[in-house]
Amino acid sequence: MRTEASTRNENLETLGRRLRELRTTKGLSQGELAVRIRYHRTYVSRVESPKNIEVPSQQFIESADRFLQAGGELLELLRRCRDGQHGQVSSHDLTVVRDHAELYYLPDEDDYRMTMRRELLNNGNGPISQYLIRVHVDRYPDQPQKSRTHHYLNPLIFDDLKLRAWLGDDRIPLKIGTLKADQDTTKEVWILFQHRDSDRVYPLQSGQSVALEYCYLVGRNKWGEWFQRAVRFSTKELSVDLNYPSWMDPYCRGWEIPELRPRQGLRTPIRSRVDGDRIVFSWSTKDPDALQTGTRFRIDWRFRAPGAPEY
């Protein structure tokens, strides 16, 4: 796992490399760029060096970003260098316009594939360049001691998730950042708004919106027969699809779990439809009273057919 110091040094190297790419694209030498932004050539050289360990000045990066027409990209990379890690996103800075989640059971692999798609709106004053996601499993949610023992012996492994992420309608592949939490049942990790295979960054500017999609896999032996969505940010619409093979004869039921009120049934019904040899259960809400920050929505299921997986 990367330390804060190693993350900071990696960010400095990324900043230097991107500065060099932008400079050479313009056909400029280090000396020519230095003259145009009124700095010494050795300062440009130091910032571009892969061995640089000093954060460059705000004025230098502002001048270089403006002259090289980087559109704030160098400034965003500088912010990452100063943060060391990737910074928090305040709940007041972000609105989730639409949040859709799909759970898809893969019987041959005995895995669940989760796909999340969120349309994010930046309400804050500064750019947003990362998003923190949380993967939590609980094999036996109504038997805490049994579940703790099970996950101690069968911990959630980050690499097994095969986490992937994309940004926007063009599905730009994104880089996966630093783990914030690494426990037997829980992984929290930053998705960076940076191209997976280059230094190109895509900060979400104030007032802009973008679609973020990510997916991961969890084996049935870790997941349990339930799926929960928590409202972390101001959310306008929330929807869920649960997709299973029809022959398993699944059925579903769900609850709304507010922070300050007793648990209650979902206010809107779970609907089902047949799609070939699969059955899809769908649920959604736009009710602002239900979509209060901190509220959780939980859907449980059981497979009733003989020969279907049992818990």
C-alpha positions in Angstrom: 0.0 0.0 0.0 1.3 3.5 -0.8 2.2 5.8 2.0 1.3 9.5 2.0 5.0 10.4 1.3 5.2 8.0 -1.7 1.8 9.4 -3.0 3.1 12.9 -2.7 6.4 12.1 -4.6 4.4 10.3 -7.3 2.2 13.3 -7.7 5.3 15.5 -8.0 6.6 13.2 -10.7 3.3 13.3 -12.5 3.2 17.1 -12.4 6.8 17.4 -13.8 6.1 14.9 -16.6 2.9 16.6 -17.6 4.6 20.0 -17.6 7.3 18.6 -19.9 4.7 17.1 -22.3 2.8 20.4 -22.6 6.1 22.3 -23.1 7.4 20.0 -25.8 4.0 19.9 -27.6 4.4 23.7 -28.0 7.9 23.1 -29.4 9.6 25.0 -26.5 12.9 24.3 -24.7 13.1 24.7 -20.9 14.9 28.0 -21.4 12.3 29.3 -23.9 9.5 28.5 -21.5 11.4 30.1 -18.6 11.8 33.3 -20.5 8.2 33.5 -21.4 6.9 33.0 -17.8 9.8 35.0 -16.2 11.5 32.2 -14.4 15.0 30.7 -14.6 15.7 27.7 -16.7 17.0 25.7 -13.8 13.6 26.1 -12.0 11.8 24.6 -14.9 14.4 21.8 -15.0 13.9 21.1 -11.3 10.2 20.9 -11.5 10.3 18.6 -14.5 12.9 16.3 -13.0 11.5 12.8 -11.9 13.7 13.2 -8.8 12.1 16.4 -7.7 10.9 16.4 -4.1 10.0 20.1 -3.7 6.5 21.4 -4.4 6.7 24.2 -7.0 5.3 27.6 -6.3 1.7 28.6 -7.0 2.9 31.5 -9.1 5.1 29.3 -11.3 2.4 26.8 -11.9 -0.2 29.5 -12.6 2.1 31.1 -15.1 3.0 27.8 -16.8 -0.7 26.7 -16.9 -1.8 30.0 -18.4 1.0 30.2 -21.0 0.7 26.5 -22.1 -3.1 26.7 -22.2 -3.5 23.8 -19.9 -6.9 24.8 -18.7 -6.2 24.4 -15.0 -4.7 20.9 -15.4 -1.3 21.9 -13.9 -3.0 23.7 -11.1 -5.0 20.6 -10.2 -1.8 18.5 -10.2 -0.2 21.0 -7.9 -3.2 20.8 -5.5 -2.7 17.0 -5.4 1.0 17.5 -4.5 0.1 19.8 -1.6 -2.7 17.5 -0.3 -0.3 14.6 -0.2 -3.3 12.3 -0.7 -6.4 13.3 -2.5 -8.5 15.4 -0.2 -12.0 15.1 1.0 -15.1 16.2 -0.9 -17.6 18.0 1.3 -21.2 16.9 1.2 -22.1 20.5 0.5 -19.9 20.5 -2.7 -21.5 17.7 -4.5 -25.0 16.8 -5.7 -25.9 13.4 -7.1 -28.4 14.1 -9.8 -29.0 10.4 -10.6 -27.7 7.4 -8.8 -28.3 4.0 -10.4 -26.9 0.7 -9.1 -27.1 -2.8 -10.7 -26.4 -6.1 -9.0 -26.0 -8.9 -11.4 -25.5 -12.5 -10.3 -23.1 -14.6 -12.3 -23.9 -18.3 -11.5 -21.0 -19.8 -13.3 -18.5 -17.8 -11.3 -20.7 -17.6 -8.2 -20.0 -13.9 -8.1 -22.0 -10.7 -7.9 -21.1 -7.9 -10.3 -21.9 -4.5 -9.0 -22.2 -1.6 -11.5 -22.7 2.0 -10.2 -23.5 5.0 -12.3 -23.8 8.4 -10.8 -24.3 11.8 -12.4 -22.4 14.2 -10.2 -22.9 18.0 -10.1 -20.1 20.2 -8.5 -21.8 22.8 -6.3 -18.6 24.0 -4.7 -16.2 26.8 -5.5 -13.2 24.6 -6.5 -12.6 21.7 -8.8 -13.3 18.1 -7.8 -10.8 15.6 -9.0 -11.6 12.4 -7.1 -14.5 10.4 -5.6 -14.3 8.1 -2.6 -16.2 4.8 -3.0 -16.9 2.2 -0.3 -17.4 -1.5 -0.7 -18.8 -3.3 2.4 -19.8 -6.9 2.8 -21.7 -8.7 5.5 -22.4 -12.4 4.9 -24.8 -12.7 7.8 -26.1 -9.2 8.5 -28.6 -10.4 11.2 -25.9 -12.6 13.0 -23.1 -10.2 13.8 -20.8 -12.6 15.6 -21.2 -15.3 13.0 -20.5 -12.7 10.3 -17.3 -11.4 12.0 -15.9 -14.9 12.3 -16.7 -15.7 8.7 -15.0 -12.5 7.4 -12.0 -13.0 9.6 -11.5 -16.3 7.9 -12.7 -15.1 4.5 -11.6 -11.4 4.3 -12.5 -9.1 1.4 -9.4 -8.8 -0.8 -9.0 -5.6 -2.7 -7.4 -7.1 -5.8 -10.2 -9.6 -6.1 -12.7 -6.8 -6.6 -11.2 -6.1 -10.1 -12.4 -2.5 -9.7 -12.7 -0.4 -12.8 -14.0 3.1 -13.4 -15.0 5.4 -16.3 -15.8 9.1 -16.6 -18.3 10.7 -18.9 -20.3 9.4 -21.9 -17.0 8.7 -23.7 -16.2 6.2 -20.9 -12.7 7.6 -20.2 -10.9 4.8 -18.2 -9.9 6.2 -14.8 -7.0 5.6 -12.4 -7.7 3.9 -9.1 -6.0 5.8 -6.2 -5.1 5.2 -2.6 -6.9 2.9 -0.2 -8.3 4.9 2.6 -9.8 1.9 4.6 -8.6 -1.7 4.3 -10.5 -4.0 6.7 -11.8 -7.6 6.5 -15.3 -6.4 5.5 -14.7 -2.9 4.1 -12.6 -1.2 1.4 -12.6 2.5 0.8 -10.7 3.8 -2.2 -10.3 7.0 -4.2 -11.3 7.0 -7.9 -9.1 9.7 -9.5 -10.5 11.8 -12.3 -7.3 11.0 -14.2 -6.8 8.8 -17.3 -5.8 5.3 -16.3 -2.9 5.2 -18.7 -1.6 8.8 -18.8 -1.2 11.9 -16.7 -4.2 13.6 -18.2 -6.6 14.8 -15.5 -10.3 15.7 -15.9 -11.3 17.9 -12.9 -15.0 18.5 -12.4 -15.2 22.3 -12.4 -17.6 24.3 -10.3 -21.1 24.2 -11.9 -20.3 21.3 -14.2 -21.7 17.8 -14.1 -20.4 14.4 -15.3 -21.3 10.8 -15.2 -19.1 8.5 -13.1 -19.4 4.7 -13.6 -17.5 2.0 -11.8 -17.9 -1.8 -11.3 -16.5 -4.5 -9.1 -17.0 -8.2 -8.3 -17.6 -9.9 -5.0 -18.0 -13.7 -4.5 -21.3 -14.9 -3.1 -19.5 -16.5 -0.2 -18.7 -12.9 1.0 -21.7 -10.9 -0.1 -24.8 -12.1 1.6 -28.4 -11.9 0.4 -28.9 -8.2 0.6 -28.0 -5.0 -1.2 -27.9 -1.6 0.5 -27.6 2.0 -0.8 -26.7 4.8 1.5 -27.4 8.5 0.8 -24.0 10.3 1.4 -24.6 13.4 -0.7 -27.6 15.4 -1.7 -29.4 13.1 -4.1 -32.2 13.8 -6.5 -33.0 10.3 -7.8 -31.9 6.8 -6.6 -32.6 3.5 -8.5 -31.6 -0.1 -8.2 -31.8 -3.2 -10.5 -31.2 -6.7 -9.2 -30.7 -9.2 -11.9 -30.8 -13.0 -11.4 -31.3 -16.2 -13.5 -35.1 -16.8 -13.6 -34.8 -20.5 -12.8 -33.6 -19.7 -9.3 -37.1 -18.2 -8.5 -35.9 -15.3 -6.5 -38.1 -12.9 -4.5 -37.2 -9.6 -3.0 -38.3 -7.2 -0.2 -36.9 -3.9 1.0 -36.7 -1.3 3.8 -36.0 2.3 4.2 -33.7 2.9 7.2 -33.6 6.6 8.2 -31.0 7.9 10.7 -33.5 9.2 13.2 -36.6 7.2 12.6 -37.6 3.6 12.8 -37.1 1.3 9.8 -40.0 1.1 7.5 -41.0 -0.5 4.2 -40.0 1.1 1.0 -42.4 3.8 0.0 -42.3 2.8 -3.7 -42.8 -0.8 -4.9 -40.2 -3.2 -6.2 -41.2 -4.2 -9.7 -40.1 -7.2 -11.6 -39.8 -8.1 -15.3 -38.5 -11.1 -17.3 -35.6 -10.4 -19.6 -34.9 -13.6 -21.6 -33.7 -16.2 -19.1 -33.2 -13.6 -16.4 -35.5 -11.8 -14.0 -34.9 -8.2 -13.1 -36.2 -6.5 -9.9 -36.3 -2.7 -10.1 -36.8 -0.1 -7.5 -36.5 3.7 -7.6 -37.4 6.9 -5.7 -37.3 10.6 -6.3 -39.0 11.5 -3.0 -36.9 14.2 -1.3 -38.3 13.2 2.1 -37.0 9.7 1.6 -33.7 10.8 0.1 -32.3 12.4 3.3 -28.6 12.3 3.9 -27.8 9.3 6.0 -30.8 7.3 5.0 -30.1 3.7 3.8 -32.2 1.6 1.5 -31.9 -2.2 1.9 -33.2 -4.9 -0.4 -33.0 -8.6 0.7 -33.6 -11.6 -1.5 -34.0 -15.4 -1.3 -33.7 -18.1 -4.0 -36.7 -20.5 -3.7 -36.0 -23.0 -6.4 -34.6 -26.5 -5.6 -30.8 -26.5 -6.4 -30.5 -22.7 -6.1 -27.7 -21.3 -3.9 -28.5 -21.4 -0.1 -27.1 -19.3 2.8 
